[in-house]
Amino acid sequence: MRSSFAPGDKVRWSSLSRWGLLVLDEVGLDVNHDDSESMKTRKAIVEVVRRRYEAQLPTIITTNFSFDSLNRN
């Protein structure tokens, strides 16, 4: 995700909230660290998923991490 969208690029991130179907592949690889960029990326992903949920838009998320592992971070 970092290579495609900078965490502070609000225009690009907000555009993800409007697509008909969004697939977030390998969630956790870029955000499973404690650095400030990972924190910004995590917050951006949460915001996009929240907006899509509220708009009742489908979102597919794939990851190799367990739910517990993602929940801790």
Sequence and secondary structure as in RCSB ss.txt:
>XXXX:A:sequence
MRSSFAPGDKVRWSSLSRWGLLVLDEVGLDVNHDDSESMKTRKAIVEVVRRRYEAQLPTIITTNFSFDSLNRN
>XXXX:A:secstr
 TTTS TT HHHHHHHTTSSSEEETTTTTTTSS SHHHHHHHHHHHHHHHHHHHTT  EEE  SS HHHHHH 
